Amino acid sequence: MITCRLSTVLGARRIKVSDVCRATGIARATLDRYYNDRVNSFDREVLTKLCDYLQVELGELIAKLNQEDLFAPLTTGSKESS
């Protein structure tokens, strides 16, 4: 599963979405989709602007998670309680 980590990056740097909107010219609705990880397809121009503004590599903004990693804490927790 591909995930967008914009909320994590902005939170760590204490940057507001509205500040990113003003600085990059990206529409608020678009940034909200990226921030809430509800993007169905990634726009190269948007990703480029975000990476340039935040001074991060693409891999810091977009990550691929293995499906089993999503459920690892649940599996681990149930094994411990057995």
Phi, psi and omega in degrees: 000133176270134180229147178261127185256025182302317181297322179293315180296313180294319179298317180296329182260358181056047178254135179274149177301321180298326177294321178294319178303309182297318185285328186255338184081007177284136181299145181301319180299320179294313180297323178298320178297316179294316182298318181270008178056048178241035182268127178272326176216139184269133179269124181301319181296317179296314180298319179297314179298318180295314179297318179294314182294316183275351182054054177233160173278157182304322180296341177277338183263324180239132180227151176253122178254141174283144182302320182292335177295331180294330185252001183303314180298323179293317180294315180298316181297320181287330178290322182292325183279350180284000000 
